[in-house]
């Protein structure tokens, strides 16, 4: 994959973004993904100790408190006009807790590696469809052979980890 192609994709998806931004963001996203594995490792035992829903509520509570504190430190901002947003854009508020509850339930039974590769399979599979059809206002990016191969390799990794 050529760097210029990567930069063009970012520029098309986010007007006004600087060239090379994608190369800076990719390591950050990889680190965030590593954080999700740590989160799964912490949530499994916490869910067993206090209950899966309480574990989910506790991490969302801590996260909300941190975000609230960051908002206070970031200075005046225009608050959200929730009444003006399309309702479908708020679905993420439902999907986040579902994701965390599933992490909390699955991790103690199938392990962190199996949980995370299964989540990755679902994320990449759905992401390819979202890109392909341009759902949710995203820039359309047709599915090509490389994307199908990447998805196939992730599913193969899921099968290998499940067998291992």
C-alpha positions, 0 to 999 in steps of 0.5 A: 500500500502506498503512503500517498494512497493512504493520505488521499483516502484520509483527505477524501474522508476528512476534508481539511486533514493534513497529509500524513495524518493517517500515519500518525493516527494508525499507531494511536489506534493500535494502542487503543486496540491494545487498551481494549484487550486490557479492558477485557482482561480487567472486566472479566474478573470484575464481572465475576466479582460484582456482576456483569452489569455492575462491572459495565456500569462502573467502567462507564461511570469512571469513563463518564467522570473522566470525560466530564473532567476533561470537558471542564478543563477544555474551556467553553464549548457549545453543548450538544443539540440532541433534539436536532440530531437524527436519532439514529446517530445516538445508537452508539449510546446503546452499542457501547454498553452492549459491547462491554457487557459481552466483553464482561460475559465472554472473557472469563469463559473463552479467554481474552485472545478468543474474545478479542479476535471474535470482536475483531472479526465482527468489527472488520466484517461490518466495517467492510460493509459500511465502507462498501455501501457508504452507510452512516454518511461515510465515504464509499470504498468498494470491497476489493480482493485485498479487503476480502483476503484480510477478512478471510485471514481474520476469520482464519485466525479466529478458527486457529485460536479457537482450536488452539 
